[in-house]
Amino acid sequence: MAIAFDVLTTDPGGRARRGRLVTPHATVETPAFMPVGTQATVKASTWEQVWASGARLCLANTYHLYLRPGPATVAELGGLHGFSGWAGAFLTDSGGYQVFSLAPMRQVSDAGVTFRSHHDGSRHELTPERSIAVQEALGADIIMCFDELVGYDAEPREQDAATARSLAWAERCAAAQTTDQALFGIVQGGFDRGRREASAAGMRALDLPGYALGGLSVGEPTAVMREVLSYAPELLPADRPRYLMGVGWPDDLVAAVAAGMDMFDCVLPTRLGRTAAALTSEGRLNLRNQVHARDRRPLDPECVCPTCTRHSRAYLRHLVQSGEMLGPMLLTQHNLWFYQALMAQMRAALETGSFGAWAEAFWARGRRWSGAN
Amino acid sequence: MAIAFDVLTTDPGGRARRGRLVTPHATVETPAFMPVGTQATVKASTWEQVWASGARLCLANTYHLYLRPGPATVAELGGLHGFSGWAGAFLTDSGGYQVFSLAPMRQVSDAGVTFRSHHDGSRHELTPERSIAVQEALGADIIMCFDELVGYDAEPREQDAATARSLAWAERCAAAQTTDQALFGIVQGGFDRGRREASAAGMRALDLPGYALGGLSVGEPTAVMREVLSYAPELLPADRPRYLMGVGWPDDLVAAVAAGMDMFDCVLPTRLGRTAAALTSEGRLNLRNQVHARDRRPLDPECVCPTCTRHSRAYLRHLVQSGEMLGPMLLTQHNLWFYQALMAQMRAALETGSFGAWAEAFWARGRRWSGAN
């Protein structure tokens, strides 16, 4: 197994865990947030900036890299690490999520999925075996089983079928693997406890080095996600890293850590940065707002990132209003630091046995992240 | 006078000069290239990246900053330095160039220019006195006289009138100034030696701390610009910095340094970086070209910039083809380093008395910068 994972301590009053994940390219302190580097680049960021934020593990998207520049090219150029120059670790998703959310004309069967490229309409097929072969060519530290995604509004019959198919595909992924990359299983099952339990039991039987919860953050209300988090992490082996895919807002991260999850990824810090929004210790700021035009303060008085130590809200607003690239660059940088600082605060609280008090104080501040200011 | 300028040495076989310009915010080794930071940001670059490239003096555009966020806002936020966070020196142009090239509905009289904003059509007037007041609010180390620009195809009568008006306006600029910023005069006169001599004589009489050649790089053939450079630098005082505005390609810079010019600005390194082009020691590369798709080499084997030390042409092409912001960011960074390295090479050759040999070797390589590869 190419990774090692240790739970260093657990919250005495709950289920939160402080762990350490050692991969071939980086040691990752958990709970950990992974910035998303869809096309082997974290949008609007240099890799030095990503490293400086504290991130050591980034996600890259197999679907996008499969289509362009293609797995053979990435492999020839030294895999994702040699290709991109990122000094930390990579995790690749299976391609399934983007096939189901982006690709037109897709047809699903037990064999796999055929679809057309969203670039040029060319026809492609992704199967569990092909996803693993592509992920092996990309060469990430951690790779994911190919699974079938269904939406929040899927009928129980669809949920049953997708859950069963995802398990069968996971078995084929494990059988197809030829490298010692860490292959993570993905527990599906939608929003039904029995279905989640069945999926987890099947996945555990594969004895994989890590496990993810999939099928969350697909449009369900917050309370519904939290309900799944109340039981689903415990269905995953305690001695393996637990990865909550595609989550989320700061509130979601704190709730999920409290529920026992270790790893997270989300496009929010980068996407918000490109849409003139910053998450701060006081909540969310919209830098398009006129109120910032003459404000000398940094985005976040509690933040030590290069954006906050060097630039005012007034300058950032000017950059955004002027359509200058430095606006998204600096806002993305801040948001990446904000997410890493949030995880570091949780890790520090866990180390001192004070996670419960920390979380209580976090919730007491009652900040709004999805609103604007 | 807020600046000091010393000619440290001159080329024993020619007119090239190695100098040092000390401004309130930076010491600038000359010959020097100024990156353009139109809206108080060098496009696609952090200020740390601009500093790391070796640049110490950047240009900002009065016209753009006058319209947005406005001189009062910039002044309130600490001038260009406090506003942007740039640790080096700034030079502002007078606004004239953009009024004549960007603003619709402009009307010129001896008093000044009325025009409409290219943002919202609002009506504005820029006079010599107003240009100086705006540049004083912006607070750059070096400011420029307001002048009238005419194109390469202007009739002699228009050239005469614009040259005379620019001189009259320079006198009003000098009279209007209330700060100790270094005000540079601009010698106009188009492509006629007699007119250039008359303009320079009038400007010299104002005894300003620095002088620029304006009205070049306005569409004329290279040979015509070189012809002006054969006599015009000598019309400027030898003990003051000589600034060639808006120039240019590497060839132009070497020719202008050889002719005795000290300072340069141009949008080329940043604009090329945003259009997938890199200038290298071997000539110009177009990163959209398929030939780079699997090329592991850096952009430039002779370059030590962060882009060249960390990334391959293949990765850069992938970023460009994927529309990722990191593509322009990394290409701009390289181009900024390339320009600074070119100036550093010329300064080093001047220090060892070998500029003539260096320039001969430069020309012997016969590289093409405006073509594509």
Chai-1 contact restraints between the chains, C-beta under 6 A:
chainA,res_idxA,chainB,res_idxB,connection_type,confidence,min_distance_angstrom,max_distance_angstrom,comment,restraint_id
A,Q39,B,S322,contact,1.0,0.0,6.0,A-B,restraint_1
A,Q39,B,E324,contact,1.0,0.0,6.0,A-B,restraint_2
A,T41,B,E324,contact,1.0,0.0,6.0,A-B,restraint_3
A,T41,B,L326,contact,1.0,0.0,6.0,A-B,restraint_4
A,A44,B,M325,contact,1.0,0.0,6.0,A-B,restraint_5
A,P69,B,H318,contact,1.0,0.0,6.0,A-B,restraint_6
A,T73,B,R294,contact,1.0,0.0,6.0,A-B,restraint_7
A,E76,B,R294,contact,1.0,0.0,6.0,A-B,restraint_8
A,L77,B,A314,contact,1.0,0.0,6.0,A-B,restraint_9
A,F83,B,Y315,contact,1.0,0.0,6.0,A-B,restraint_10
A,G85,B,R310,contact,1.0,0.0,6.0,A-B,restraint_11
A,G85,B,H311,contact,1.0,0.0,6.0,A-B,restraint_12
A,R294,B,T73,contact,1.0,0.0,6.0,A-B,restraint_13
A,R294,B,E76,contact,1.0,0.0,6.0,A-B,restraint_14
A,R310,B,G85,contact,1.0,0.0,6.0,A-B,restraint_15
A,H311,B,G85,contact,1.0,0.0,6.0,A-B,restraint_16
A,A314,B,L77,contact,1.0,0.0,6.0,A-B,restraint_17
A,Y315,B,F83,contact,1.0,0.0,6.0,A-B,restraint_18
A,H318,B,P69,contact,1.0,0.0,6.0,A-B,restraint_19
A,L319,B,T41,contact,1.0,0.0,6.0,A-B,restraint_20
A,S322,B,Q39,contact,1.0,0.0,6.0,A-B,restraint_21
A,E324,B,Q39,contact,1.0,0.0,6.0,A-B,restraint_22
A,E324,B,T41,contact,1.0,0.0,6.0,A-B,restraint_23
A,M325,B,A44,contact,1.0,0.0,6.0,A-B,restraint_24
A,L326,B,T41,contact,1.0,0.0,6.0,A-B,restraint_25
